[in-house]
């Protein structure tokens, strides 16, 4: 027992010795398993000029998803920059340098443990930012050893064979992303009518050949060119309208600038002794659409128009639309001044001739076809202008949609269409229409208020039925003699009439035929000033109207799709208002002439 007790003190001194030895061992050989796993990502890139020369000293700014400034760095001597320790999210990058156009790219994704590489090309015209590739960051989540383990696992090899792009996207850049021109598409429409240019009464011109082309330059820059060419209606002279639009994707906004030029000739039906000069217009439009937050968006812009005809006219046409998402729908407020803007209310399912993917091209063609409404007042040229205020609410419950809209219009230099007028009628106050054998009469000022209630029922994904009831502003003939132009202006008074419209739209799946048929019932003993300044998507014309789009099989190897189109307007010839003058001559005011138009569309 004494020997056992003598061993206890000898064992106690081993504890501090063991602790010291363990500490020394850990200080010399740290454990590799203690290295933390990297969950942050990186964003790097290189800035170059058009010749590929690196640009040192360029300022690179990083924003988060809420457009808040996070970091700002300058490129080194090799033109490179890097943002480290970024949480996985979407970021925006802006690059600026002296003598170059700033470059910007939003929604750049940073993945955990990965490095996103950007290629920035600065230019004096088009600067661009392209995401070249995404590679693992140093000490990232996935290293080469782990990838080799995945490839050698027999249970994972079939998946990797089915998705080879998962391996390729991290090793080689995407050629499409670095291309100068990308996402190019176009639309060509060739049409003919039954002898009249049928768009005259609606204020839209179809000269026979329409084309639109859109492409992206270095990704974030978008260029669109559209045209409307042919022979101008009753004059038989060449006519053309060209529109070019440039837009750019910025942080939460898409600013755009458009330049439109038109040149057309008018037939001298009012005076046989002298011909009228060419009508030439040029307009510059600036527009932008901003997503303020998840529920609120604002679309606004302004157009500056210059016209040379009998007189030189200059005027400005601003517009704005605010849309706010509400439960089950949206509410919108729209204000337009000057020119009519039917493209603001375009419905892709109705107005797009090819597909929803080309809705913006069709919207450009609609803007180009909206001709300024010119009339004469005692020999002086005047432009029809309108101030339109609209308030609309849309609600959807299941397969049924409800919309109520109210508007107030104030139109100056209101134009009415007189069919086949006498050559000596209202000389100095009657202007020949550019696209028909009718003439335009300046009826003065026109103020009206109205509303429209619409119910749309989705039968299925292919068929939609709508019923609309509302009040439409019209000009009603009053009592009094008709001897001259001043008497006609005094007799035509502003009023309202109720209108009920039934509309069916759909696609016949077996044949691919898309159609829209509508009929409007109302009291047609009145004149309707056109074009309508309302931007509502449902703007069916008077009487019975049918529009058809039929895809045509293309020959093998042809890089475009073909489509036959047909438009039948006011087939029952409703809305013709006859008036009698004191000398026995008759006047016929026409809202929308009966017409048939057909054509071919090529989409590529």
C-alpha positions as CSV (number, residue, x, y, z in Angstrom):
1,X,0.0,0.0,0.0
2,X,2.8,2.4,0.7
3,X,4.3,1.7,-2.6
4,X,1.0,2.5,-4.3
5,X,0.6,5.8,-2.5
6,X,4.2,6.8,-3.6
7,X,3.2,6.6,-7.3
8,X,0.3,9.1,-7.2
9,X,2.5,12.3,-6.9
10,X,4.7,11.0,-9.8
11,X,1.6,10.8,-12.1
12,X,0.4,14.3,-11.3
13,X,3.3,16.0,-13.0
14,X,2.5,14.4,-16.4
15,X,-0.7,16.5,-16.9
16,X,1.0,19.9,-17.5
17,X,3.7,18.2,-19.6
18,X,1.0,16.7,-21.9
19,X,-0.8,20.0,-22.2
20,X,2.4,21.8,-23.2
21,X,3.3,19.2,-25.8
22,X,-0.2,19.4,-27.4
23,X,0.0,23.2,-27.6
24,X,3.4,23.1,-29.2
25,X,2.2,20.4,-31.7
26,X,-0.9,22.5,-32.8
27,X,1.2,25.6,-33.2
28,X,3.7,23.9,-35.5
29,X,1.1,21.8,-37.5
30,X,-2.3,23.6,-37.8
31,X,-5.2,21.5,-38.8
32,X,-6.2,21.8,-42.4
33,X,-9.8,20.9,-41.6
34,X,-10.1,24.2,-39.7
35,X,-10.2,26.4,-42.9
36,X,-13.7,27.9,-43.2
37,X,-15.8,27.1,-46.3
38,X,-16.2,30.1,-48.6
39,X,-19.8,31.1,-49.2
40,X,-19.2,34.5,-50.7
41,X,-18.6,35.2,-54.3
42,X,-16.5,37.6,-56.4
43,X,-17.0,39.9,-59.4
44,X,-14.0,40.7,-61.6
45,X,-13.5,42.1,-65.0
46,X,-11.3,43.9,-67.6
47,X,-11.9,47.2,-69.2
48,X,-10.7,47.7,-72.8
49,X,-11.1,50.2,-75.6
50,X,-12.5,49.3,-79.1
51,X,-9.0,48.2,-80.2
52,X,-8.7,45.8,-77.2
53,X,-6.2,47.9,-75.3
54,X,-6.6,47.7,-71.5
55,X,-7.7,51.0,-69.9
56,X,-6.1,51.8,-66.5
57,X,-7.8,54.2,-64.2
58,X,-11.4,53.6,-65.3
59,X,-13.9,54.0,-62.5
60,X,-16.0,51.0,-61.7
61,X,-19.0,51.3,-59.4
62,X,-21.0,48.5,-57.8
63,X,-24.7,48.8,-56.8
64,X,-26.9,46.3,-55.1
65,X,-30.4,45.2,-56.0
66,X,-31.9,48.4,-54.6
67,X,-29.5,50.6,-56.6
68,X,-27.6,51.5,-53.5
69,X,-23.8,52.3,-53.9
70,X,-21.7,49.5,-52.4
71,X,-18.1,49.9,-53.6
72,X,-16.1,52.0,-56.1
73,X,-12.7,51.0,-57.5
74,X,-10.3,52.0,-60.3
75,X,-8.8,49.6,-62.8
76,X,-5.1,48.8,-62.5
77,X,-2.4,49.0,-65.2
78,X,-3.8,45.9,-66.9
79,X,-7.3,47.3,-67.0
80,X,-8.5,44.8,-64.3
81,X,-10.7,45.2,-61.3
82,X,-12.3,43.0,-58.6
83,X,-15.0,43.1,-55.9
84,X,-14.4,40.4,-53.3
85,X,-16.5,39.0,-50.5
86,X,-19.9,39.6,-52.1
87,X,-23.0,37.9,-50.8
88,X,-24.8,35.8,-53.5
89,X,-27.3,38.2,-55.1
90,X,-27.9,40.3,-58.2
91,X,-25.7,43.4,-58.7
92,X,-25.3,46.3,-61.1
93,X,-22.0,47.6,-62.5
94,X,-21.3,51.0,-64.0
95,X,-18.0,51.8,-65.7
96,X,-17.0,55.4,-66.7
97,X,-13.8,56.8,-68.2
98,X,-12.9,60.1,-69.8
99,X,-13.7,60.5,-73.6
100,X,-15.8,57.3,-73.6
101,X,-19.6,56.6,-73.2
102,X,-20.3,55.1,-69.8
103,X,-21.2,51.4,-69.8
104,X,-23.7,49.8,-67.5
105,X,-25.1,46.4,-66.8
106,X,-27.7,45.3,-64.3
107,X,-28.8,42.0,-62.9
108,X,-25.3,40.5,-62.8
109,X,-25.5,37.3,-60.7
110,X,-22.9,36.5,-58.1
111,X,-23.0,32.8,-57.0
112,X,-21.6,31.4,-53.7
113,X,-18.0,30.4,-54.1
114,X,-17.9,31.5,-57.7
115,X,-16.2,34.4,-59.5
116,X,-18.2,36.2,-62.3
117,X,-15.9,37.6,-65.0
118,X,-17.0,40.7,-67.0
119,X,-15.7,42.1,-70.3
120,X,-16.2,45.8,-70.6
121,X,-15.7,47.5,-74.0
122,X,-15.7,51.3,-73.9
123,X,-16.4,53.2,-77.0
124,X,-17.4,56.7,-78.1
125,X,-20.7,55.5,-79.5
126,X,-21.7,52.1,-77.9
127,X,-20.1,50.9,-74.7
128,X,-21.0,47.5,-73.4
129,X,-20.6,45.2,-70.4
130,X,-20.8,41.4,-71.0
131,X,-20.8,38.5,-68.6
132,X,-18.1,36.3,-70.1
133,X,-18.0,33.3,-67.8
134,X,-18.3,32.2,-64.2
135,X,-15.4,30.2,-62.6
136,X,-14.8,28.9,-59.1
137,X,-13.2,31.4,-56.7
138,X,-10.1,30.5,-54.8
139,X,-11.0,28.4,-51.8
140,X,-14.5,28.1,-53.2
141,X,-17.1,25.6,-52.5
142,X,-16.2,23.4,-55.5
143,X,-12.6,22.8,-56.4
144,X,-11.0,20.6,-59.1
145,X,-10.7,17.6,-56.7
146,X,-14.4,17.7,-55.9
147,X,-15.3,18.0,-59.7
148,X,-13.1,15.0,-60.4
149,X,-14.9,13.0,-57.7
150,X,-18.2,13.9,-59.4
151,X,-17.0,12.8,-62.8
152,X,-15.6,9.5,-61.6
153,X,-18.8,8.6,-59.8
154,X,-20.7,6.0,-61.9
155,X,-24.1,7.2,-60.6
156,X,-23.5,10.8,-61.7
157,X,-21.8,10.2,-65.1
158,X,-25.2,9.9,-67.0
159,X,-26.4,13.2,-65.6
160,X,-23.2,15.0,-66.7
161,X,-23.5,13.5,-70.2
162,X,-27.0,14.7,-70.5
163,X,-26.1,18.2,-69.4
164,X,-22.7,18.9,-71.0
165,X,-23.2,22.7,-70.8
166,X,-22.7,22.5,-67.0
167,X,-19.0,21.8,-67.7
168,X,-18.6,24.0,-70.7
169,X,-20.0,27.1,-69.3
170,X,-17.3,27.4,-66.7
171,X,-14.4,26.9,-69.1
172,X,-15.3,28.8,-72.3
173,X,-17.0,32.1,-73.1
174,X,-20.3,32.2,-74.8
175,X,-19.8,33.5,-78.4
176,X,-23.4,34.9,-78.5
177,X,-22.8,37.1,-75.5
178,X,-19.7,38.7,-77.0
179,X,-21.2,39.3,-80.4
180,X,-21.7,42.9,-81.6
181,X,-25.2,42.2,-82.9
182,X,-27.6,39.8,-81.2
183,X,-31.3,39.0,-80.8
184,X,-32.0,40.3,-84.3
185,X,-35.5,39.9,-85.7
186,X,-37.7,41.5,-88.3
187,X,-41.1,41.8,-89.8
188,X,-42.2,42.6,-93.4
189,X,-45.9,43.2,-94.3
190,X,-47.2,43.6,-97.9
191,X,-50.8,44.6,-98.2
192,X,-53.4,45.8,-100.8
193,X,-57.0,47.0,-100.5
194,X,-60.1,47.2,-102.6
195,X,-59.2,50.5,-104.2
196,X,-59.1,52.8,-101.1
197,X,-56.5,53.2,-98.4
198,X,-58.7,51.9,-95.6
199,X,-56.8,53.5,-92.7
200,X,-57.8,57.0,-93.7
201,X,-60.7,57.5,-91.2
202,X,-58.8,56.1,-88.3
203,X,-55.8,58.3,-88.8
204,X,-53.5,55.4,-89.6
205,X,-51.8,55.0,-93.0
206,X,-50.8,51.8,-94.7
207,X,-49.0,52.6,-97.9
208,X,-48.7,49.0,-99.0
209,X,-45.3,47.9,-97.6
210,X,-44.4,48.0,-94.0
211,X,-41.2,46.6,-92.4
212,X,-39.6,46.6,-89.0
213,X,-36.2,45.4,-87.8
214,X,-34.7,45.2,-84.3
215,X,-31.3,44.2,-83.0
216,X,-29.2,44.5,-79.9
217,X,-25.8,46.1,-80.1
218,X,-23.4,44.8,-77.4
219,X,-26.3,43.4,-75.4
220,X,-27.7,46.5,-73.6
221,X,-28.2,48.8,-76.6
222,X,-31.3,48.2,-78.8
223,X,-31.9,49.7,-82.2
224,X,-35.1,49.4,-84.2
225,X,-35.8,50.6,-87.7
226,X,-39.4,50.6,-89.2
227,X,-40.8,51.9,-92.4
228,X,-44.0,52.5,-94.3
229,X,-43.5,53.0,-98.1
230,X,-45.6,52.9,-101.2
231,X,-47.7,55.2,-103.3
232,X,-49.7,57.9,-101.5
233,X,-53.3,57.1,-102.0
234,X,-55.3,59.4,-104.3
235,X,-52.3,61.3,-105.5
236,X,-50.5,58.3,-106.9
237,X,-47.1,59.8,-105.9
238,X,-44.4,57.9,-104.0
239,X,-44.8,58.3,-100.2
240,X,-42.6,57.1,-97.3
241,X,-42.3,57.2,-93.6
242,X,-39.2,56.0,-91.7
243,X,-38.8,55.6,-87.9
244,X,-35.6,54.8,-86.0
245,X,-35.5,54.1,-82.3
246,X,-32.6,53.7,-80.0
247,X,-33.0,52.5,-76.4
248,X,-30.7,51.3,-73.6
249,X,-31.2,49.1,-70.5
250,X,-30.2,51.1,-67.4
251,X,-30.8,50.6,-63.7
252,X,-34.6,50.0,-63.5
253,X,-35.3,52.2,-66.6
254,X,-35.3,51.9,-70.4
255,X,-34.9,55.4,-72.0
256,X,-35.5,55.6,-75.7
257,X,-35.2,58.2,-78.5
258,X,-37.0,58.0,-81.8
259,X,-36.7,60.0,-85.0
260,X,-39.6,59.8,-87.5
261,X,-39.7,61.3,-91.0
262,X,-42.6,61.4,-93.5
263,X,-43.1,62.7,-97.0
264,X,-46.4,62.4,-98.9
265,X,-48.3,64.2,-101.6
266,X,-52.0,65.2,-101.6
267,X,-54.3,65.1,-104.6
268,X,-55.7,68.6,-105.7
269,X,-59.4,67.7,-105.5
270,X,-60.4,71.0,-104.0
271,X,-58.8,73.3,-106.5
272,X,-58.1,72.0,-110.0
273,X,-56.0,75.0,-111.0
274,X,-53.1,74.4,-108.6
275,X,-51.5,71.5,-106.9
276,X,-50.8,71.2,-103.2
277,X,-47.2,71.1,-101.9
278,X,-45.7,68.0,-100.4
279,X,-46.4,67.2,-96.8
280,X,-43.2,66.7,-94.9
281,X,-42.9,66.0,-91.2
282,X,-40.1,65.2,-88.9
283,X,-40.5,64.4,-85.2
284,X,-38.2,63.5,-82.3
285,X,-39.6,61.5,-79.5
286,X,-38.0,60.8,-76.1
287,X,-39.6,58.2,-73.9
288,X,-38.8,56.2,-70.8
289,X,-40.3,53.5,-68.7
290,X,-39.3,53.2,-65.1
291,X,-40.2,50.5,-62.6
292,X,-40.3,52.5,-59.3
293,X,-40.9,49.5,-57.2
294,X,-42.6,46.0,-57.4
295,X,-46.0,47.6,-57.7
296,X,-45.5,51.0,-59.4
297,X,-44.3,51.7,-62.9
298,X,-44.2,55.0,-64.8
299,X,-44.1,55.4,-68.6
300,X,-43.6,58.9,-69.9
301,X,-42.1,60.9,-72.8
302,X,-42.5,63.8,-75.2
303,X,-42.6,64.3,-78.9
304,X,-41.4,67.4,-80.8
305,X,-43.0,67.6,-84.3
306,X,-42.1,69.9,-87.2
307,X,-44.3,70.0,-90.3
308,X,-43.9,71.7,-93.6
309,X,-47.0,72.0,-95.8
310,X,-48.9,75.1,-96.7
311,X,-47.4,76.6,-93.4
312,X,-44.6,75.6,-91.2
313,X,-45.9,74.2,-87.9
314,X,-44.2,73.2,-84.7
315,X,-45.8,71.6,-81.7
316,X,-45.0,69.4,-78.6
317,X,-46.8,66.2,-77.6
318,X,-46.1,65.0,-74.0
319,X,-47.6,61.9,-72.4
320,X,-47.4,60.0,-69.2
321,X,-48.9,56.8,-67.7
322,X,-48.8,55.6,-64.1
323,X,-49.7,52.0,-63.4
324,X,-50.0,50.6,-59.9
325,X,-50.6,47.0,-59.1
326,X,-53.5,46.3,-56.7
327,X,-55.0,43.0,-55.3
328,X,-56.4,41.1,-58.3
329,X,-55.5,43.7,-60.9
330,X,-54.1,47.2,-61.5
331,X,-55.0,50.8,-61.6
332,X,-53.7,53.3,-64.2
333,X,-53.8,57.0,-64.9
334,X,-52.9,58.2,-68.4
335,X,-52.4,61.7,-69.8
336,X,-51.7,62.5,-73.5
337,X,-51.4,65.8,-75.2
338,X,-51.0,66.7,-78.8
339,X,-50.8,63.6,-81.0
340,X,-53.0,60.5,-80.5
341,X,-51.1,57.5,-79.0
342,X,-53.0,54.4,-79.7
343,X,-49.9,52.3,-79.2
344,X,-50.1,52.9,-75.4
345,X,-53.1,50.6,-75.2
346,X,-52.0,47.9,-77.6
347,X,-53.1,44.4,-76.7
348,X,-50.6,41.8,-78.1
349,X,-53.3,39.2,-78.4
350,X,-55.2,41.4,-80.8
351,X,-52.8,43.7,-82.6
352,X,-49.7,41.7,-83.0
353,X,-49.7,40.2,-86.5
354,X,-47.1,37.6,-85.9
355,X,-46.6,36.7,-82.2
356,X,-46.2,38.3,-78.8
357,X,-42.4,38.2,-79.3
358,X,-42.7,40.9,-82.0
359,X,-45.3,43.0,-80.1
360,X,-42.7,45.9,-79.9
361,X,-42.2,45.8,-83.7
362,X,-45.9,46.0,-84.3
363,X,-46.1,48.9,-81.7
364,X,-43.5,50.8,-83.7
365,X,-45.5,50.2,-86.9
366,X,-48.6,51.5,-85.2
367,X,-46.8,54.6,-84.1
368,X,-45.4,55.2,-87.6
369,X,-48.8,54.7,-89.2
370,X,-50.5,57.3,-86.9
371,X,-50.4,60.3,-89.3
372,X,-50.9,63.9,-88.1
373,X,-54.5,65.0,-88.8
374,X,-54.1,68.1,-91.0
375,X,-57.0,70.4,-92.1
376,X,-57.6,73.9,-93.5
377,X,-59.1,76.9,-91.8
378,X,-59.6,79.8,-94.2
379,X,-56.6,78.6,-96.2
380,X,-54.3,78.1,-93.2
381,X,-53.0,74.6,-92.3
382,X,-54.0,73.4,-88.8
383,X,-53.1,70.2,-86.8
384,X,-55.7,68.3,-84.8
385,X,-54.5,68.2,-81.2
386,X,-56.1,66.5,-78.2
387,X,-55.7,66.6,-74.4
388,X,-56.9,63.2,-73.0
389,X,-57.2,62.3,-69.3
390,X,-58.0,58.7,-68.5
391,X,-58.5,56.7,-65.3
392,X,-58.9,52.9,-65.4
393,X,-59.1,50.0,-63.0
394,X,-58.7,46.3,-64.0
395,X,-59.7,43.4,-61.8
396,X,-59.4,39.7,-62.6
397,X,-61.2,36.9,-60.7
398,X,-60.4,33.5,-62.1
399,X,-61.1,33.4,-65.8
400,X,-63.1,36.7,-65.8
401,X,-61.7,40.2,-66.1
402,X,-63.5,43.4,-65.3
403,X,-62.3,46.9,-66.4
404,X,-63.8,50.3,-65.9
405,X,-62.3,53.4,-67.4
406,X,-63.4,57.1,-67.5
407,X,-61.9,59.7,-69.8
408,X,-62.1,63.4,-70.7
409,X,-61.1,64.6,-74.1
410,X,-60.6,68.2,-75.3
411,X,-59.8,68.3,-79.1
412,X,-58.8,71.4,-81.1
413,X,-59.1,71.7,-84.9
414,X,-61.4,68.6,-84.9
415,X,-61.4,67.0,-88.3
416,X,-64.5,65.4,-89.9
417,X,-64.4,63.2,-93.1
418,X,-66.6,64.2,-96.0
419,X,-66.9,61.5,-98.7
420,X,-66.5,62.5,-102.4
421,X,-67.0,66.3,-102.0
422,X,-67.8,68.7,-104.8
423,X,-64.8,70.4,-106.2
424,X,-66.2,73.8,-105.4
425,X,-67.3,73.0,-101.9
426,X,-65.8,75.1,-99.0
427,X,-62.8,76.4,-100.9
428,X,-60.1,77.2,-98.5
429,X,-61.7,75.1,-95.7
430,X,-61.5,71.6,-97.2
431,X,-58.3,69.6,-97.6
432,X,-58.1,66.4,-99.6
433,X,-57.4,63.2,-97.7
434,X,-54.1,61.6,-98.3
435,X,-55.4,58.1,-98.7
436,X,-58.8,58.2,-100.1
437,X,-61.2,60.2,-102.4
438,X,-62.6,62.0,-99.3
439,X,-61.7,65.4,-97.8
440,X,-61.1,66.6,-94.3
441,X,-63.0,69.5,-92.7
442,X,-62.0,71.5,-89.7
443,X,-65.0,71.5,-87.3
444,X,-63.4,73.6,-84.6
445,X,-63.2,72.6,-80.9
446,X,-64.7,69.5,-79.4
447,X,-64.9,68.6,-75.7
448,X,-66.4,65.4,-74.3
449,X,-66.4,63.1,-71.3
450,X,-67.2,59.4,-71.3
451,X,-66.8,56.0,-69.7
452,X,-66.3,52.4,-70.7
453,X,-67.1,49.2,-68.7
454,X,-65.8,45.9,-70.1
455,X,-66.2,42.3,-69.0
456,X,-63.8,39.7,-70.6
457,X,-64.5,36.0,-70.2
458,X,-61.7,33.5,-71.0
459,X,-63.4,30.4,-72.6
460,X,-60.0,28.7,-72.4
461,X,-56.4,29.6,-73.3
462,X,-57.5,30.2,-77.0
463,X,-60.8,32.0,-76.9
464,X,-61.8,35.3,-75.2
465,X,-65.2,37.0,-75.3
466,X,-65.7,40.7,-74.3
467,X,-68.7,42.9,-73.8
468,X,-68.3,46.6,-73.5
469,X,-70.8,49.3,-72.7
470,X,-70.0,53.0,-72.5
471,X,-70.6,56.6,-73.6
472,X,-68.8,57.9,-76.6
473,X,-68.3,61.6,-77.6
474,X,-69.8,62.5,-81.0
475,X,-70.8,65.5,-83.0
476,X,-74.6,65.8,-83.5
477,X,-76.1,67.9,-86.3
478,X,-78.4,70.7,-85.0
479,X,-80.9,72.9,-86.6
480,X,-80.0,75.7,-89.0
481,X,-79.2,76.4,-92.6
482,X,-76.1,75.1,-94.3
483,X,-74.7,77.7,-96.7
484,X,-70.9,77.7,-96.0
485,X,-68.2,76.3,-93.8
486,X,-69.0,78.5,-90.9
487,X,-72.6,77.2,-90.9
488,X,-71.4,73.6,-90.8
489,X,-69.1,74.4,-87.8
490,X,-72.0,76.0,-86.0
491,X,-74.5,73.2,-86.7
492,X,-72.2,70.4,-85.6
493,X,-72.5,70.3,-81.8
494,X,-70.8,68.1,-79.2
495,X,-72.8,65.3,-77.7
496,X,-72.7,61.7,-76.3
497,X,-74.2,58.5,-77.4
498,X,-74.3,55.1,-75.7
499,X,-72.5,52.2,-77.4
500,X,-72.6,48.5,-76.8
501,X,-69.7,46.4,-78.3
502,X,-69.4,42.6,-78.5
503,X,-66.0,41.2,-79.3
504,X,-64.6,37.7,-79.8
505,X,-60.9,36.9,-80.1
506,X,-59.2,33.6,-80.3
507,X,-56.9,31.1,-82.1
508,X,-58.1,28.0,-83.9
509,X,-55.5,25.6,-82.6
510,X,-55.8,23.0,-85.5
511,X,-55.1,25.6,-88.2
512,X,-53.3,28.3,-86.2
513,X,-55.8,30.9,-87.4
514,X,-56.0,34.0,-85.1
515,X,-59.1,36.1,-85.4
516,X,-60.8,39.1,-83.9
517,X,-64.5,39.9,-84.7
518,X,-66.4,42.8,-83.2
519,X,-69.7,44.5,-83.6
520,X,-70.7,47.9,-82.2
521,X,-74.3,48.9,-81.8
522,X,-75.1,52.6,-81.3
523,X,-77.1,55.5,-82.8
524,X,-75.2,56.4,-86.0
525,X,-77.0,59.7,-86.6
526,X,-73.9,61.5,-85.6
527,X,-70.3,62.1,-86.6
528,X,-67.3,60.7,-84.7
529,X,-64.1,62.7,-84.7
530,X,-61.1,60.4,-85.5
531,X,-58.6,59.3,-84.6
532,X,-59.6,58.4,-81.1
533,X,-57.3,59.8,-78.5
534,X,-58.3,57.2,-75.9
535,X,-55.6,54.7,-75.2
536,X,-57.9,51.9,-74.1
537,X,-57.0,48.5,-75.5
538,X,-60.6,47.7,-76.6
539,X,-61.3,50.4,-79.3
540,X,-63.5,48.6,-81.8
541,X,-64.7,50.6,-84.7
542,X,-68.3,51.2,-85.7
543,X,-70.3,48.3,-87.3
544,X,-69.0,44.8,-88.0
545,X,-65.2,44.3,-88.1
546,X,-63.2,41.1,-88.7
547,X,-59.4,40.6,-88.6
548,X,-57.7,37.3,-89.5
549,X,-54.1,36.1,-89.2
550,X,-53.4,32.7,-90.9
551,X,-49.9,31.1,-90.7
552,X,-48.7,29.7,-94.1
553,X,-46.2,26.8,-94.2
554,X,-42.8,28.0,-95.3
555,X,-40.7,26.1,-97.8
556,X,-37.9,24.0,-96.3
557,X,-34.7,26.0,-95.7
558,X,-36.5,29.4,-95.8
559,X,-35.4,31.5,-92.7
560,X,-38.7,33.2,-92.2
561,X,-42.3,32.4,-91.3
562,X,-45.2,33.6,-93.5
563,X,-48.6,34.7,-92.5
564,X,-51.7,35.8,-94.5
565,X,-53.7,38.7,-93.1
566,X,-57.2,40.0,-93.9
567,X,-59.0,43.0,-92.4
568,X,-62.7,43.8,-93.1
569,X,-63.9,47.1,-91.6
570,X,-67.5,48.3,-91.2
571,X,-68.9,45.6,-93.4
572,X,-72.5,46.8,-92.9
573,X,-71.6,50.3,-94.0
574,X,-72.9,51.9,-90.8
575,X,-72.1,55.4,-89.5
576,X,-72.8,57.4,-92.7
577,X,-74.4,60.7,-91.9
578,X,-76.1,62.6,-94.8
579,X,-76.6,66.4,-94.7
580,X,-78.3,68.8,-97.1
581,X,-77.2,72.3,-98.0
582,X,-79.6,75.2,-98.8
583,X,-78.5,75.1,-102.5
584,X,-79.4,71.4,-102.8
585,X,-76.0,69.9,-102.6
586,X,-75.6,66.9,-100.3
587,X,-72.8,66.2,-97.8
588,X,-71.9,62.7,-96.5
589,X,-70.0,62.6,-93.3
590,X,-68.2,59.2,-92.8
591,X,-67.0,57.8,-89.6
592,X,-65.3,54.7,-91.0
593,X,-65.6,53.7,-94.6
594,X,-66.4,50.1,-95.6
595,X,-63.2,48.4,-96.8
596,X,-61.4,45.2,-97.3
597,X,-57.7,44.8,-97.0
598,X,-55.4,41.7,-97.4
599,X,-51.7,41.0,-97.3
600,X,-48.8,38.9,-96.4
601,X,-46.4,39.1,-93.5
602,X,-42.9,37.7,-93.3
603,X,-41.4,37.2,-89.8
604,X,-37.8,36.3,-89.3
